[in-house]
Amino acid sequence: MRTASPGLPANGSDADLGGVTELKGSASGIDWTAASVRFTLRGTAIQASSSAIESRCKRIAATVLTSTVYVQVRGNLLAVGDVVSASQMLCSLTIPPGAKP
């Protein structure tokens, strides 16, 4: 498993492909209730279907869409320079000290 911090390089590498990738950071202005979301987290493009987004993200969006949330993404990088296809996305209104956007 690869943990990306501060994000995957835009051009990636063959070692990143097909494996599980984890990204963590803060994000805002995302409509977590949409059928699919696409955003950038710490310089890495993320694509997530509604089924990958946990219910807490959707509850946060229903009440505070403009708030900054701490996001943890787990997914796969299928091609060099491609987006991370999220298989799981967790959200929290508690942002750890030192977390970067």
N, CA, C and O atoms as CSV, one atom per row, in Angstrom:
chain,resi,resn,atom,element,x,y,z
A,1,MET,N,N,0.842,-1.162,0.000
A,1,MET,CA,C,0.000,0.000,0.000
A,1,MET,C,C,0.890,1.229,0.000
A,1,MET,O,O,1.901,1.261,0.702
A,2,ARG,N,N,0.532,2.232,-0.771
A,2,ARG,CA,C,1.311,3.456,-0.862
A,2,ARG,C,C,0.523,4.574,-0.205
A,2,ARG,O,O,-0.656,4.761,-0.508
A,3,THR,N,N,1.147,5.310,0.676
A,3,THR,CA,C,0.536,6.492,1.257
A,3,THR,C,C,1.174,7.699,0.610
A,3,THR,O,O,2.387,7.890,0.703
A,4,ALA,N,N,0.386,8.497,-0.030
A,4,ALA,CA,C,0.910,9.650,-0.749
A,4,ALA,C,C,0.862,10.876,0.130
A,4,ALA,O,O,-0.199,11.248,0.631
A,5,SER,N,N,1.984,11.493,0.316
A,5,SER,CA,C,2.057,12.729,1.081
A,5,SER,C,C,3.293,13.463,0.628
A,5,SER,O,O,4.395,13.007,0.935
A,6,PRO,N,N,3.193,14.511,-0.045
A,6,PRO,CA,C,2.109,15.466,-0.231
A,6,PRO,C,C,1.238,15.232,-1.453
A,6,PRO,O,O,0.649,16.194,-1.945
A,7,GLY,N,N,1.122,14.075,-1.949
A,7,GLY,CA,C,0.328,13.786,-3.139
A,7,GLY,C,C,1.201,13.066,-4.145
A,7,GLY,O,O,2.428,13.119,-4.063
A,8,LEU,N,N,0.584,12.406,-5.074
A,8,LEU,CA,C,1.343,11.703,-6.105
A,8,LEU,C,C,1.889,12.701,-7.104
A,8,LEU,O,O,1.241,13.712,-7.376
A,9,PRO,N,N,3.051,12.449,-7.653
A,9,PRO,CA,C,3.548,13.333,-8.700
A,9,PRO,C,C,2.581,13.332,-9.872
A,9,PRO,O,O,1.959,12.313,-10.171
A,10,ALA,N,N,2.455,14.478,-10.538
A,10,ALA,CA,C,1.513,14.584,-11.657
A,10,ALA,C,C,1.811,13.550,-12.724
A,10,ALA,O,O,0.887,13.058,-13.372
A,11,ASN,N,N,3.074,13.206,-12.925
A,11,ASN,CA,C,3.404,12.235,-13.953
A,11,ASN,C,C,3.449,10.808,-13.423
A,11,ASN,O,O,3.536,9.862,-14.206
A,12,GLY,N,N,3.390,10.638,-12.087
A,12,GLY,CA,C,3.383,9.308,-11.478
A,12,GLY,C,C,4.577,8.479,-11.889
A,12,GLY,O,O,5.548,8.998,-12.441
A,13,SER,N,N,4.504,7.203,-11.620
A,13,SER,CA,C,5.529,6.273,-12.062
A,13,SER,C,C,4.892,4.904,-12.199
A,13,SER,O,O,3.798,4.669,-11.685
A,14,ASP,N,N,5.571,4.001,-12.890
A,14,ASP,CA,C,5.019,2.662,-13.064
A,14,ASP,C,C,4.796,1.961,-11.737
A,14,ASP,O,O,3.921,1.100,-11.643
A,15,ALA,N,N,5.564,2.302,-10.705
A,15,ALA,CA,C,5.418,1.667,-9.396
A,15,ALA,C,C,4.084,2.024,-8.745
A,15,ALA,O,O,3.599,1.283,-7.890
A,16,ASP,N,N,3.478,3.162,-9.144
A,16,ASP,CA,C,2.208,3.597,-8.572
A,16,ASP,C,C,1.012,2.869,-9.177
A,16,ASP,O,O,-0.063,2.847,-8.578
A,17,LEU,N,N,1.182,2.282,-10.338
A,17,LEU,CA,C,0.051,1.768,-11.093
A,17,LEU,C,C,-0.543,0.501,-10.511
A,17,LEU,O,O,0.175,-0.426,-10.138
A,18,GLY,N,N,-1.883,0.474,-10.439
A,18,GLY,CA,C,-2.608,-0.711,-10.034
A,18,GLY,C,C,-2.642,-0.975,-8.547
A,18,GLY,O,O,-3.461,-1.770,-8.085
A,19,GLY,N,N,-1.782,-0.337,-7.787
A,19,GLY,CA,C,-1.754,-0.554,-6.347
A,19,GLY,C,C,-2.724,0.354,-5.625
A,19,GLY,O,O,-3.283,1.278,-6.216
A,20,VAL,N,N,-2.923,0.087,-4.344
A,20,VAL,CA,C,-3.787,0.917,-3.525
A,20,VAL,C,C,-3.017,2.170,-3.133
A,20,VAL,O,O,-1.875,2.096,-2.679
A,21,THR,N,N,-3.653,3.312,-3.315
A,21,THR,CA,C,-3.070,4.603,-2.992
A,21,THR,C,C,-3.928,5.265,-1.928
A,21,THR,O,O,-5.156,5.204,-1.994
A,22,GLU,N,N,-3.296,5.897,-0.950
A,22,GLU,CA,C,-4.022,6.643,0.070
A,22,GLU,C,C,-3.567,8.085,0.057
A,22,GLU,O,O,-2.372,8.372,-0.010
A,23,LEU,N,N,-4.531,8.992,0.123
A,23,LEU,CA,C,-4.266,10.423,0.196
A,23,LEU,C,C,-5.063,11.002,1.341
A,23,LEU,O,O,-6.187,10.572,1.600
A,24,LYS,N,N,-4.490,11.980,2.033
A,24,LYS,CA,C,-5.176,12.659,3.124
A,24,LYS,C,C,-4.918,14.150,2.993
A,24,LYS,O,O,-3.809,14.567,2.659
A,25,GLY,N,N,-5.948,14.956,3.258
A,25,GLY,CA,C,-5.793,16.399,3.210
A,25,GLY,C,C,-7.124,17.081,3.396
A,25,GLY,O,O,-8.149,16.425,3.578
A,26,SER,N,N,-7.110,18.398,3.350
A,26,SER,CA,C,-8.342,19.156,3.542
A,26,SER,C,C,-8.884,19.634,2.204
A,26,SER,O,O,-8.127,19.917,1.275
A,27,ALA,N,N,-10.204,19.718,2.124
A,27,ALA,CA,C,-10.884,20.129,0.903
A,27,ALA,C,C,-12.130,20.922,1.278
A,27,ALA,O,O,-12.659,20.771,2.379
A,28,SER,N,N,-12.593,21.759,0.370
A,28,SER,CA,C,-13.829,22.509,0.622
A,28,SER,C,C,-14.579,22.715,-0.681
A,28,SER,O,O,-14.017,22.584,-1.768
A,29,GLY,N,N,-15.870,23.044,-0.549
A,29,GLY,CA,C,-16.689,23.364,-1.705
A,29,GLY,C,C,-17.079,22.180,-2.568
A,29,GLY,O,O,-17.437,22.363,-3.732
A,30,ILE,N,N,-17.021,20.981,-2.035
A,30,ILE,CA,C,-17.351,19.779,-2.808
A,30,ILE,C,C,-18.754,19.311,-2.444
A,30,ILE,O,O,-19.077,19.188,-1.262
A,31,ASP,N,N,-19.584,19.051,-3.435
A,31,ASP,CA,C,-20.933,18.542,-3.190
A,31,ASP,C,C,-20.855,17.026,-3.061
A,31,ASP,O,O,-20.955,16.304,-4.052
A,32,TRP,N,N,-20.679,16.560,-1.849
A,32,TRP,CA,C,-20.514,15.126,-1.587
A,32,TRP,C,C,-21.773,14.331,-1.887
A,32,TRP,O,O,-21.723,13.101,-1.913
A,33,THR,N,N,-22.908,14.999,-2.115
A,33,THR,CA,C,-24.152,14.274,-2.391
A,33,THR,C,C,-24.335,13.993,-3.887
A,33,THR,O,O,-25.290,13.315,-4.267
A,34,ALA,N,N,-23.455,14.492,-4.725
A,34,ALA,CA,C,-23.554,14.268,-6.176
A,34,ALA,C,C,-23.330,12.788,-6.512
A,34,ALA,O,O,-22.753,12.045,-5.718
A,35,ALA,N,N,-23.785,12.378,-7.676
A,35,ALA,CA,C,-23.618,10.990,-8.117
A,35,ALA,C,C,-22.144,10.639,-8.293
A,35,ALA,O,O,-21.755,9.480,-8.153
A,36,SER,N,N,-21.331,11.640,-8.598
A,36,SER,CA,C,-19.899,11.446,-8.769
A,36,SER,C,C,-19.212,12.770,-8.450
A,36,SER,O,O,-19.728,13.834,-8.791
A,37,VAL,N,N,-18.059,12.710,-7.802
A,37,VAL,CA,C,-17.299,13.928,-7.524
A,37,VAL,C,C,-15.909,13.796,-8.125
A,37,VAL,O,O,-15.347,12.705,-8.210
A,38,ARG,N,N,-15.376,14.930,-8.535
A,38,ARG,CA,C,-14.016,14.989,-9.063
A,38,ARG,C,C,-13.386,16.244,-8.478
A,38,ARG,O,O,-13.936,17.338,-8.606
A,39,PHE,N,N,-12.239,16.086,-7.840
A,39,PHE,CA,C,-11.568,17.215,-7.217
A,39,PHE,C,C,-10.086,16.913,-7.123
A,39,PHE,O,O,-9.648,15.806,-7.434
A,40,THR,N,N,-9.317,17.897,-6.696
A,40,THR,CA,C,-7.882,17.722,-6.526
A,40,THR,C,C,-7.566,17.791,-5.047
A,40,THR,O,O,-7.999,18.711,-4.352
A,41,LEU,N,N,-6.814,16.824,-4.568
A,41,LEU,CA,C,-6.398,16.776,-3.173
A,41,LEU,C,C,-4.879,16.704,-3.146
A,41,LEU,O,O,-4.289,15.734,-3.620
A,42,ARG,N,N,-4.259,17.719,-2.597
A,42,ARG,CA,C,-2.800,17.801,-2.494
A,42,ARG,C,C,-2.111,17.566,-3.837
A,42,ARG,O,O,-1.099,16.870,-3.921
A,43,GLY,N,N,-2.684,18.166,-4.888
A,43,GLY,CA,C,-2.077,18.090,-6.209
A,43,GLY,C,C,-2.409,16.846,-7.008
A,43,GLY,O,O,-1.889,16.664,-8.108
A,44,THR,N,N,-3.263,15.989,-6.477
A,44,THR,CA,C,-3.620,14.750,-7.157
A,44,THR,C,C,-5.106,14.755,-7.500
A,44,THR,O,O,-5.940,15.025,-6.636
A,45,ALA,N,N,-5.442,14.462,-8.747
A,45,ALA,CA,C,-6.840,14.407,-9.181
A,45,ALA,C,C,-7.510,13.161,-8.606
A,45,ALA,O,O,-6.954,12.064,-8.645
A,46,ILE,N,N,-8.717,13.354,-8.071
A,46,ILE,CA,C,-9.494,12.272,-7.451
A,46,ILE,C,C,-10.846,12.190,-8.150
A,46,ILE,O,O,-11.466,13.215,-8.434
A,47,GLN,N,N,-11.299,10.977,-8.426
A,47,GLN,CA,C,-12.637,10.715,-8.967
A,47,GLN,C,C,-13.303,9.713,-8.035
A,47,GLN,O,O,-12.727,8.667,-7.734
A,48,ALA,N,N,-14.527,10.029,-7.570
A,48,ALA,CA,C,-15.223,9.100,-6.670
A,48,ALA,C,C,-16.694,9.024,-7.018
A,48,ALA,O,O,-17.355,10.046,-7.203
A,49,SER,N,N,-17.198,7.813,-7.104
A,49,SER,CA,C,-18.642,7.634,-7.301
A,49,SER,C,C,-19.321,7.747,-5.944
A,49,SER,O,O,-18.674,7.645,-4.901
A,50,SER,N,N,-20.607,7.953,-5.970
A,50,SER,CA,C,-21.377,8.091,-4.741
A,50,SER,C,C,-21.199,6.886,-3.814
A,50,SER,O,O,-21.196,7.042,-2.593
A,51,SER,N,N,-21.053,5.698,-4.381
A,51,SER,CA,C,-20.923,4.487,-3.566
A,51,SER,C,C,-19.605,4.432,-2.788
A,51,SER,O,O,-19.503,3.701,-1.803
A,52,ALA,N,N,-18.603,5.191,-3.218
A,52,ALA,CA,C,-17.314,5.210,-2.514
A,52,ALA,C,C,-17.275,6.249,-1.402
A,52,ALA,O,O,-16.367,6.240,-0.571
A,53,ILE,N,N,-18.256,7.142,-1.385
A,53,ILE,CA,C,-18.267,8.251,-0.426
A,53,ILE,C,C,-19.072,7.844,0.798
A,53,ILE,O,O,-20.253,7.514,0.694
A,54,GLU,N,N,-18.423,7.870,1.965
A,54,GLU,CA,C,-19.113,7.450,3.188
A,54,GLU,C,C,-20.259,8.395,3.530
A,54,GLU,O,O,-20.267,9.552,3.111
A,55,SER,N,N,-21.214,7.900,4.285
A,55,SER,CA,C,-22.404,8.679,4.618
A,55,SER,C,C,-22.067,9.932,5.420
A,55,SER,O,O,-22.786,10.926,5.318
A,56,ARG,N,N,-20.994,9.917,6.218
A,56,ARG,CA,C,-20.618,11.109,6.993
A,56,ARG,C,C,-20.317,12.282,6.055
A,56,ARG,O,O,-20.690,13.417,6.352
A,57,CYS,N,N,-19.651,12.023,4.936
A,57,CYS,CA,C,-19.366,13.078,3.956
A,57,CYS,C,C,-20.674,13.682,3.455
A,57,CYS,O,O,-20.795,14.900,3.321
A,58,LYS,N,N,-21.638,12.830,3.182
A,58,LYS,CA,C,-22.919,13.287,2.656
A,58,LYS,C,C,-23.692,14.076,3.700
A,58,LYS,O,O,-24.361,15.052,3.360
A,59,ARG,N,N,-23.614,13.671,4.974
A,59,ARG,CA,C,-24.277,14.422,6.051
A,59,ARG,C,C,-23.623,15.785,6.233
A,59,ARG,O,O,-24.315,16.783,6.435
A,60,ILE,N,N,-22.307,15.834,6.163
A,60,ILE,CA,C,-21.596,17.114,6.280
A,60,ILE,C,C,-22.049,18.043,5.154
A,60,ILE,O,O,-22.330,19.216,5.398
A,61,ALA,N,N,-22.121,17.534,3.937
A,61,ALA,CA,C,-22.507,18.348,2.785
A,61,ALA,C,C,-23.930,18.883,2.930
A,61,ALA,O,O,-24.228,19.988,2.477
A,62,ALA,N,N,-24.795,18.112,3.551
A,62,ALA,CA,C,-26.186,18.532,3.700
A,62,ALA,C,C,-26.324,19.728,4.637
A,62,ALA,O,O,-27.307,20.465,4.559
A,63,THR,N,N,-25.347,19.928,5.522
A,63,THR,CA,C,-25.464,21.001,6.504
A,63,THR,C,C,-24.442,22.118,6.320
A,63,THR,O,O,-24.739,23.277,6.608
A,64,VAL,N,N,-23.250,21.788,5.848
A,64,VAL,CA,C,-22.179,22.794,5.794
A,64,VAL,C,C,-21.345,22.631,4.523
A,64,VAL,O,O,-20.155,22.327,4.604
A,65,LEU,N,N,-21.942,22.826,3.370
A,65,LEU,CA,C,-21.264,22.615,2.092
A,65,LEU,C,C,-19.996,23.459,1.961
A,65,LEU,O,O,-19.038,23.034,1.315
A,66,THR,N,N,-19.979,24.633,2.559
A,66,THR,CA,C,-18.826,25.520,2.393
A,66,THR,C,C,-17.710,25.254,3.398
A,66,THR,O,O,-16.644,25.862,3.296
A,67,SER,N,N,-17.920,24.377,4.348
A,67,SER,CA,C,-16.893,24.093,5.342
A,67,SER,C,C,-15.727,23.304,4.754
A,67,SER,O,O,-15.884,22.542,3.800
A,68,THR,N,N,-14.570,23.505,5.344
A,68,THR,CA,C,-13.408,22.705,4.987
A,68,THR,C,C,-13.489,21.401,5.758
A,68,THR,O,O,-13.724,21.402,6.966
A,69,VAL,N,N,-13.297,20.296,5.066
A,69,VAL,CA,C,-13.335,18.980,5.699
A,69,VAL,C,C,-12.002,18.280,5.493
A,69,VAL,O,O,-11.293,18.536,4.520
A,70,TYR,N,N,-11.675,17.399,6.420
A,70,TYR,CA,C,-10.488,16.558,6.304
A,70,TYR,C,C,-10.920,15.294,5.579
A,70,TYR,O,O,-11.851,14.614,6.010
A,71,VAL,N,N,-10.249,14.978,4.481
A,71,VAL,CA,C,-10.646,13.872,3.607
A,71,VAL,C,C,-9.552,12.814,3.578
A,71,VAL,O,O,-8.367,13.130,3.471
A,72,GLN,N,N,-9.964,11.563,3.675
A,72,GLN,CA,C,-9.059,10.425,3.502
A,72,GLN,C,C,-9.584,9.609,2.324
A,72,GLN,O,O,-10.725,9.146,2.329
A,73,VAL,N,N,-8.735,9.442,1.321
A,73,VAL,CA,C,-9.131,8.748,0.094
A,73,VAL,C,C,-8.289,7.495,-0.067
A,73,VAL,O,O,-7.076,7.522,0.140
A,74,ARG,N,N,-8.923,6.418,-0.428
A,74,ARG,CA,C,-8.231,5.178,-0.785
A,74,ARG,C,C,-8.723,4.789,-2.169
A,74,ARG,O,O,-9.928,4.760,-2.418
A,75,GLY,N,N,-7.798,4.491,-3.069
A,75,GLY,CA,C,-8.204,4.135,-4.412
A,75,GLY,C,C,-7.043,3.619,-5.235
A,75,GLY,O,O,-5.992,3.269,-4.699
A,76,ASN,N,N,-7.242,3.576,-6.542
A,76,ASN,CA,C,-6.238,3.041,-7.457
A,76,ASN,C,C,-5.859,4.067,-8.513
A,76,ASN,O,O,-6.686,4.856,-8.973
A,77,LEU,N,N,-4.595,4.033,-8.877
A,77,LEU,CA,C,-4.071,4.827,-9.973
A,77,LEU,C,C,-3.883,3.863,-11.137
A,77,LEU,O,O,-3.036,2.972,-11.077
A,78,LEU,N,N,-4.676,4.038,-12.203
A,78,LEU,CA,C,-4.675,3.061,-13.286
A,78,LEU,C,C,-3.675,3.358,-14.391
A,78,LEU,O,O,-3.222,2.439,-15.073
A,79,ALA,N,N,-3.324,4.617,-14.580
A,79,ALA,CA,C,-2.370,4.981,-15.630
A,79,ALA,C,C,-1.551,6.180,-15.160
A,79,ALA,O,O,-2.041,7.004,-14.388
A,80,VAL,N,N,-0.328,6.278,-15.616
A,80,VAL,CA,C,0.545,7.384,-15.256
A,80,VAL,C,C,-0.141,8.698,-15.626
A,80,VAL,O,O,-0.585,8.868,-16.762
A,81,GLY,N,N,-0.229,9.630,-14.671
A,81,GLY,CA,C,-0.857,10.917,-14.903
A,81,GLY,C,C,-2.371,10.898,-14.837
A,81,GLY,O,O,-3.001,11.940,-15.014
A,82,ASP,N,N,-2.970,9.751,-14.588
A,82,ASP,CA,C,-4.421,9.606,-14.527
A,82,ASP,C,C,-4.928,10.026,-13.150
A,82,ASP,O,O,-4.137,10.302,-12.247
A,83,VAL,N,N,-6.239,10.070,-12.996
A,83,VAL,CA,C,-6.841,10.377,-11.705
A,83,VAL,C,C,-6.828,9.133,-10.826
A,83,VAL,O,O,-6.774,8.010,-11.327
A,84,VAL,N,N,-6.879,9.341,-9.504
A,84,VAL,CA,C,-7.047,8.236,-8.573
A,84,VAL,C,C,-8.535,7.911,-8.543
A,84,VAL,O,O,-9.358,8.782,-8.259
A,85,SER,N,N,-8.878,6.678,-8.832
A,85,SER,CA,C,-10.257,6.215,-8.775
A,85,SER,C,C,-10.525,5.738,-7.355
A,85,SER,O,O,-10.037,4.684,-6.947
A,86,ALA,N,N,-11.302,6.514,-6.600
A,86,ALA,CA,C,-11.513,6.236,-5.181
A,86,ALA,C,C,-12.418,5.028,-4.961
A,86,ALA,O,O,-13.469,4.899,-5.589
A,87,SER,N,N,-11.995,4.154,-4.064
A,87,SER,CA,C,-12.828,3.030,-3.650
A,87,SER,C,C,-13.426,3.297,-2.273
A,87,SER,O,O,-14.404,2.660,-1.881
A,88,GLN,N,N,-12.832,4.245,-1.537
A,88,GLN,CA,C,-13.335,4.615,-0.218
A,88,GLN,C,C,-12.946,6.061,0.062
A,88,GLN,O,O,-11.812,6.467,-0.192
A,89,MET,N,N,-13.895,6.836,0.588
A,89,MET,CA,C,-13.628,8.213,0.947
A,89,MET,C,C,-14.262,8.505,2.299
A,89,MET,O,O,-15.466,8.322,2.482
A,90,LEU,N,N,-13.446,8.959,3.245
A,90,LEU,CA,C,-13.892,9.286,4.587
A,90,LEU,C,C,-13.743,10.783,4.812
A,90,LEU,O,O,-12.818,11.397,4.281
A,91,CYS,N,N,-14.651,11.387,5.602
A,91,CYS,CA,C,-14.613,12.821,5.869
A,91,CYS,C,C,-14.757,13.100,7.359
A,91,CYS,O,O,-15.374,12.335,8.099
A,92,SER,N,N,-14.166,14.225,7.780
A,92,SER,CA,C,-14.286,14.665,9.162
A,92,SER,C,C,-14.209,16.184,9.186
A,92,SER,O,O,-13.465,16.784,8.410
A,93,LEU,N,N,-14.976,16.807,10.076
A,93,LEU,CA,C,-14.867,18.248,10.259
A,93,LEU,C,C,-13.680,18.607,11.142
A,93,LEU,O,O,-13.303,19.775,11.232
A,94,THR,N,N,-13.090,17.612,11.791
A,94,THR,CA,C,-11.905,17.829,12.621
A,94,THR,C,C,-10.675,17.690,11.752
A,94,THR,O,O,-10.368,16.606,11.257
A,95,ILE,N,N,-9.978,18.788,11.571
A,95,ILE,CA,C,-8.782,18.780,10.728
A,95,ILE,C,C,-7.552,18.691,11.638
A,95,ILE,O,O,-7.343,19.567,12.476
A,96,PRO,N,N,-6.744,17.647,11.482
A,96,PRO,CA,C,-5.561,17.473,12.333
A,96,PRO,C,C,-4.598,18.654,12.187
A,96,PRO,O,O,-4.486,19.227,11.103
A,97,PRO,N,N,-3.909,19.017,13.261
A,97,PRO,CA,C,-2.922,20.080,13.171
A,97,PRO,C,C,-1.888,19.748,12.094
A,97,PRO,O,O,-1.403,18.619,12.018
A,98,GLY,N,N,-1.558,20.729,11.270
A,98,GLY,CA,C,-0.557,20.534,10.230
A,98,GLY,C,C,-1.078,19.928,8.944
A,98,GLY,O,O,-0.312,19.761,7.995
A,99,ALA,N,N,-2.375,19.587,8.882
A,99,ALA,CA,C,-2.936,19.013,7.643
A,99,ALA,C,C,-2.893,20.075,6.561
A,99,ALA,O,O,-3.179,21.246,6.814
A,100,LYS,N,N,-2.539,19.664,5.367
A,100,LYS,CA,C,-2.415,20.598,4.246
A,100,LYS,C,C,-3.507,20.355,3.227
A,100,LYS,O,O,-4.015,19.241,3.100
A,101,PRO,N,N,-3.871,21.415,2.489
A,101,PRO,CA,C,-4.916,21.260,1.456
A,101,PRO,C,C,-4.425,20.435,0.278
A,101,PRO,O,O,-5.173,20.211,-0.673
